[in-house]
Each structure stands twice: as C-alpha cells, then as structure tokens.
Amino acid sequence: MDTTLDPTVNPQTPGRAGGTPQADPSAVRRAAWAGLIGTTLEQYDFVIYGTASALIFNTLFFPNISPAAGILASFSAYAVGFLARPLGGLFFSRYGERLGRKWVLVATLMLMGGATLGIGLLPTYSQVGLLAPALLVACRFFQGFGAGAEQSGGATLLTETAQIGRRGRLAALVMTGAALGTALGAVAWIAAQLLPEEQLMSWGWRLVFISSLLVTVAAFVIRRKLTESPVFQELKEQHQVPKTPVKEIFANGKKPLFIVMFMTIGISAQSYTYQVFMASYLKNDVHVDPTFIPKVLLVGAICGGIAAYGFGRLSDRVGRKPVYISIVIALIILPVPTFLALNTGSHLLITMAMIVGFILACQGAVGVTMSYFPEIFGSRYRYAGVTLGREFASIFGGGVAPLICAALVTAFSGSWIPVAVYMIVMAVTVLIASAMAPETRDRDLTLAANATDREVTAA
C-alpha cells in the first residue's frame, strides 16, 4: 500500500494516504504530546494509589482488621476504580463520537486530576472513622470514571491522526506516557519514603496525591490546543456522526467488541499484577525493604516505556497480530520464573524479573493494541468500540487482579503457585482471542465496516 502523501496536496492541510485523510505535521505533534501527557497523568494517579494500597492505606483507612484483611480491603477499594471505568466509558463514548475526541480528553483529564487531588485531602480513619474509607471509595470511583475513556480516547485520536505506516509507533506513545506516569509515581513514593515514618503517615503521603495537580495543569495546557482527528472531521462534514454509537456497536460491532474484550482481560490482569500486587507481595511475603519497591517499579517503567514504542514500531513493519501473539506466548511462560526470582529476595533478580514483566505485560502488549484496537472497528463507532471493549474488560482484568492474587496467597498459606496459575490462565485466554483477530496494519480508517467483517478480511 502506498504510504506517501499525494504531492499535489498542500503539506499544511490534511491530505490522504491509502484512503485515510492525513493531518498536518503540527497537528500530529500536538496529538502525540496530548496522548503522552494525558496518559502520564492517568497512570500516575493509578500507580500512586496502587502503591499506597499496597504499602499504607490498610493502616490509614482500614486499621481495625488484621493486616491480611487490611490488604484485601485496600485492594477492594482499588478495584472500585476499575468498576467505574466502563460506566465512564459508556458516558464519554457517546460524546466522543458526537462532539469529538478532544472534548472528551479534556473532560476526563479534569475529572481524574480532581479526584486524585481529593484523595490527598481526605481525613483518615483515626479522624472521622468509617466516613474515611467511604470517601476514599468515592474518590476512587470518580478517578476510574474519568479514566474510562482516557487511554482509548488518546489511542483513537493518535491512530486516526498518524500517517499510514507510522500508526503503531505513534499510538504506542500512549503507553510510553503510561510508563512515564509509573516512573513519576515511583519517584514520588521514593521521595516520600525519605521522610521519617511518622511524617510519611501523617502528611507525606498526602503530598504524593496533591502533586498530581502539576501533571494535570501541564496536560490541560497541551490538550486545549488540540485539533480533532482528520477521520472524525471528515465524518462530521459528511454528517455520518452516529447519534447512538453504543446502540450501533451492539447492532453491528459485537464481534470486534468481544475480541477486544478478551484480548484485554488477561493482559490487564497480568499488567496490574506486576504493577500493584507484586509490591504487596514483595513487602509482606518476601519481606524486602519497602523503600526498594518504588525503585524497582521506576526501573521497570522506564524499560517498559521504551519497549512500548519499540513494539509499536515493530508492528508497523511486520503487522500487529504477529507481534501481539509473540508477546502473549511469552507471558504464558513468564509467571513461574518471575516468582522464582522474586522469592530469592535478591534485588538484582527481582529487578530483572520486574523489568521483563513491565516490558511484556505492562507496556509492550498494550502498546501494540493502541493502534490495533482502533483499526479493528469501523469509522462510525470506533471511539465507543475501543472504549467499551477495553473498559468492560478492565473489570475482569486489572480491577480484580490484585484482589484475586492477594486472596489466593491468603487462602493457600502464602503459596505463589496459585497466583502463577491464575496469570497463565489469563494469558491463555488472550492467546485464543488473538488467534481470532484479523490483521489490521495500514487499514483505511474511513471504512464504515469493521476489520472483522467477512467482506473486509477477504479483500
């Protein structure tokens, strides 16, 4: 397929390549920065919350129960954010298809940033009793509600804006941003843990959450200058913007919707097992120094962010499907060696295991889907399809994974084997779903048909 722009088209105005309208270079750069910074905020919010859930929230908000039960309660509050994500996806996807990608990305940004700031201002259990965990759950809900359309919106905007032949690498910047958010969250906790224990538990943890305000402001400044994607602009000009995108998905897009869901559930479960549960496991079961945990998350995130771009670039060259399936096969093999390395207590082996986990599960596989999933859906409900597919999957994947893993360790007297089996089963389900997915590299994004439709895949 020809991936060059028509030489007769003014380079400062949208052109066409392979039937897909192309944005000017400045719009592509703004979209790339908007996707990267916005996802940085989302992941920063989730990582600082997840780390706090593993390290201190059981003491601050659930102090009157056993340590194991406190961890379960803390991870249950963490899961509420994932339960809220599909609701946010349903709400925002309607407006993402009708009003545009930019409007939603600005709205979700403010909601996530406000909820995270609110967590930093909450009273603790010792101050207001049961009201404290209730308020924590409420803030977590709104944090997840805003995040419900964030990554999907950024991925859709970047995929629709990028030049053919470069979609994979550009859309993967969303996950590079996620890695940056993880890294910043780790740095924030490293700094907070330099405080004496009493100060960390009284006000130090609050500064970690309040600091998200800086990322929120930076992301808002970039996003308010965004332009809509060329694909959406063309749909709007041709009056093809759907009034009920969710209804259209269930009428015409059920197959790609379920493929995206099952390609996401297992990856999300593995990703948040590494990012959240492993921190608790290292502290409570391996008994490593708690100050080491944010440092290993930092190193893993940096490596994962680089890998996301690399895998996205590779998918531009050889295709989305072979790259994704190769990563999933590795994830089926990975859990057992990971836990063997963690249980040595060696900082070097733990770091190596976590780096591989971040490269493959946390950023690598998801980085490929940032262009893969938008290309699977037709033009009329792409935003809604990607959002609903990913966010409904998040309930059964990342949202409950830390809780399930913690419950398995408790139920089996500290054994890691059930957790490894759970991770393997999750990866196998992804492999099955991936085998049913079509190849979508360089697909014309103006097509109303889905890539899974028979007449398209046969073409």
Stockholm file with secondary structure:
# STOCKHOLM 1.0

chainA/1-459         MDTTLDPTVNPQTPGRAGGTPQADPSAVRRAAWAGLIGTTLEQYDFVIYGTASALIFNTLFFPNISPAAGILASFSAYAVGFLARPLGGLFFSRYGERLGRKWVLVATLMLMGGATLGIGLLPTYSQVGLLAPALLVACRFFQGFGAGAEQSGGATLLTETAQIGRRGRLAALVMTGAALGTALGAVAWIAAQLLPEEQLMSWGWRLVFISSLLVTVAAFVIRRKLTESPVFQELKEQHQVPKTPVKEIFANGKKPLFIVMFMTIGISAQSYTYQVFMASYLKNDVHVDPTFIPKVLLVGAICGGIAAYGFGRLSDRVGRKPVYISIVIALIILPVPTFLALNTGSHLLITMAMIVGFILACQGAVGVTMSYFPEIFGSRYRYAGVTLGREFASIFGGGVAPLICAALVTAFSGSWIPVAVYMIVMAVTVLIASAMAPETRDRDLTLAANATDREVTAA
#=GR chainA/1-459 SS CCCSCCTTSCTTSCEEETTEEECCHHHHHHHHHHHHHHHHHHHHHHHHHHHHHHHTHHHHHCTTSCHHHHHHHHHHHHHHHHHHHHHHHHHHHHHHHHTCHHHHHHHHHHHHHHHHHHHHTCCCHHHHTTHHHHHHHHHHHHHHHHHTTHHHHHHHHHHHHSCTTCHHHHHTHHHHHHHHHHHHHHHHHHHHTTSCHHHIIIIIHHHHHHTHHHHHHHHHHHHTTCCCCHHHHHHHHTTCCCSCHHHHHHHHCHHHHHHHHHHHHHHHHHHHIIIIIHHHHHHHTSCCCTTHHHHHHHHHHHHHHHHHHHHHHHHHHHCHHHHHHHHHHHHHHSHHHHHHHHTTCCHHHHHHHHHHHIIIIIIIHHHHHHHHHHHHSCGGGHHHHHHHHHHHHHHHTTTTHHHHHHHHHHHTTTCSHHHHHHHHHHHHHHHHHHHHSCCCTTCCTTCSSCTTSHHHHTC
#=GC SS_cons         CCCSCCTTSCTTSCEEETTEEECCHHHHHHHHHHHHHHHHHHHHHHHHHHHHHHHTHHHHHCTTSCHHHHHHHHHHHHHHHHHHHHHHHHHHHHHHHHTCHHHHHHHHHHHHHHHHHHHHTCCCHHHHTTHHHHHHHHHHHHHHHHHTTHHHHHHHHHHHHSCTTCHHHHHTHHHHHHHHHHHHHHHHHHHHTTSCHHHIIIIIHHHHHHTHHHHHHHHHHHHTTCCCCHHHHHHHHTTCCCSCHHHHHHHHCHHHHHHHHHHHHHHHHHHHIIIIIHHHHHHHTSCCCTTHHHHHHHHHHHHHHHHHHHHHHHHHHHCHHHHHHHHHHHHHHSHHHHHHHHTTCCHHHHHHHHHHHIIIIIIIHHHHHHHHHHHHSCGGGHHHHHHHHHHHHHHHTTTTHHHHHHHHHHHTTTCSHHHHHHHHHHHHHHHHHHHHSCCCTTCCTTCSSCTTSHHHHTC
//
